[in-house]
Structures are given as structure tokens and as C-alpha cells.
């Protein structure tokens, strides 16, 4: 007996057919989608573009804690009872974003098993990514953390075809994401370019050889009380 091919679930098509409780908006580069401290009353689905998630301290210091690309959800903390936004989300490129009211998301998760399964899988995958980021921060050098960040920006390691040309991103932002200084980022970027890991030609292209650098080097734990470079 021939096996029936299982059809994949297209989340974007599905969300575009949800009745009510959703809206679509376009954002310019550097435009804020929501601010830290805003009411957490909706979740968001990124149809096009890239966004960054920033946390701002009481002293005004900003740290980039996450990046999201096409096909990602963000702002789903409202579903766990989060009353206010814990971070600010800003467009890194021109973006198309679907806003889904909290009640709409809850109703869809309860009524649509396929969507619920997909959404749970997405959250578990992202949780694993957060754990990897923590290990990266604790044990790897800032040079290796930068390499991993560039690969993630280019979608290496995600499902689908990598996009080696990444949007323009400042060295200050990279420094915030990696947890080091701009001067060190500049030095590492020049080194990567000389080694052929990245290319500059108006845009930045990340080559697969940078992946080999990350995969073939075990996490470096320094002997001087475990401090990272």
C-alpha cells in the first residue's frame, strides 16, 4: 500500500486566513515596533525583514539580546501573562509584520492542533537557541561569538537556504550582541575579511568557510579563573 505524503503546514497562509484579531503593518528601518514597558497585548509574526530585540537598563545602557528574521514570532510573552513588554523591538531592515491580538492567538492555539504543534516546536527550538547563546557567552572567545552571530544573521543552521548577504548592521550593534568593544569587533572583522570568511562589496557576504571555523574549534575555556576574552 502506497504511503500518503504528509503535507507541510504553511503558517503564513494559515495566519492570513484567521478571522479578525490581526493586522498587517510595514515598518521602516530603525522604526520601533513596540517599546519596553508597553502593554503586552499581542504577539507578532515577521513576514519579511529582520528585527532586533533590545533591553535598556535604568541607566540607559542598551543591549541587543535577540534577532528575528522572516518566519519568526516575537512578543509572545503576552501569552504567559506578561503584562508589560520586557524589551524593545526595532526593525533592522524594511519589515512586514503581522500583529495578532492575544485573544486571537489563544483561540487559534486551542482550536487548531496543527498550528499549536508548529508553535510549540518553534518555541522549543528557540529555547534551545537561547541555551546555546548562554554557553557561547560563558565559554567562547569574543572572536568566536562574533563568527556565530554573523552566521546566524545569514541564516546558516536554520531550515531553508542560507542567505549569505546580510543587512547592513553597525559594528556598535555587533559589539552589543557579542558582548565586547567596537574596536575588537573592527579587528575581528578585518581578520575575517583577510581570511576570506566574509566579503565587503557595498553589502556584507558571509562565506561558508566561517561555519568551518566555528564547528572545528571546541569552546575555549581559559585557565585564568575561567574568564573569557
Secondary structure, DSSP 8 states (H G I E B T S, - for coil): ----------HHHHHTT--SSEEEEEE-TT-EEE-TTSB--EEEEEEES-EEEEEE-TT--EEEEEEE-TT-EE-GGGGGT--B-SSEEEESS-EEEEEEEHHHHHHHHHH-HHHHHHHHHHHHHHHHHHHHHHHHHHHS-HHHHHHHHHHHHTTTTSSS----EE----HHHHHHHHTS-HHHHHHHHHHHHHTTSEEESSSEEE-THHHHHHHTS-----TTTT---
